[in-house]
């Protein structure tokens, strides 16, 4: 094939546009947080639901989202619910491009309440209060991924 004939138009698209062309993989859940211990605990709970976790720190998560479109994202908000704020705009862009509320977003918070009552981004679909336990998190994961 002649180099001039190759189609590399997808290479020049923005991450959100590339993700809009991808189908969501409902078997995968992106687990994002600064604490590697919290990511491990959450990943084990996700595995109990029969899903495949992808664990990333907030700095690497946006790049991961550009290559994969998981069915859900679990964000560890940290002590002030702000550890993953940088990722919110990328998730919002993915949702706008796809026209669907995908990926579903769960925020792990030190405070209890709804996304609205906690003044969180409209991107957040559910809030699970810490400490994280399988009894609290697993039903929410199952519901938002269509397994419950």
LOTORLUM-658108 format. One record per residue (C-alpha): x, y, z. Coordinates in steps of 0.02 Angstrom, whole numbers, plus 50000, padded with zeros to 5 digits. Layout:
XYZ...
// end
This chain:
500005000050000500645017149956500935028550109499825041850028498385029250023498375024750207496985031550314497665038550476496265050950507495855043050677497625046650736497285065450731495645065450826495495071751003495365058551140493515062451162493185060650976494125044050970493135037951120491525043151034491965030750897492335017051025491025006051105490965005751294491704990151371490484986351512491634972851581492934985851631492944998451773494245012151788494735014451971495575031352001496365037952161497965044552237498035030752368498655014352295497935005152445496185012152413496345007652228496784989652276495314988252397494094995352268494814984352130494504968752235492684974052262492484977152075493184959752038491854952152152490564959152031491404949551889492154965351814493944969551764494684984351857495954996051780496855004951922497665021851890498235037251986497315053351934498805059251831498735043951716496855041351710496475053751571497695044951454496895028251498495165035251458495815040751288496215022651246494805013351335492985017451365492525007851523490735005251575491085014151740492365025051827492615024952016493455040652081494225041752254493905059952296495175060452437494925070552596494055085252509493235076452358494405085952241495785073152202495025068652033494285085451979495455086351829494665070551760492875077251768493025087651609493725072751512492285061651569491035075351528491785076851353491625057951327489795058751378489425073351261490255064651113489345048151142487685056451186487505044051329487895044651515489415033451489490475029651579489465029151739490385038451878490475033852063491345045452185492065038552346491845052452473492225056552653490485064252661488785056152641487455062752524486935064352343488005072552209486835087552214486845089452404488745088652407488905101552268489785089452150489915089551962488405083551864489565070151794489475060551960488065047651957488245040752134489175044352295489785030652412490355036352583491985030152657492535018852735492345008252580491604991052611490944978052489489204980152566489194998752520490094998852353489634982652266487754985952250488105003052175489354995852050488134982052004486694994451979487685006651872488484993251764486844984251736487304969051838486124971851982
// end
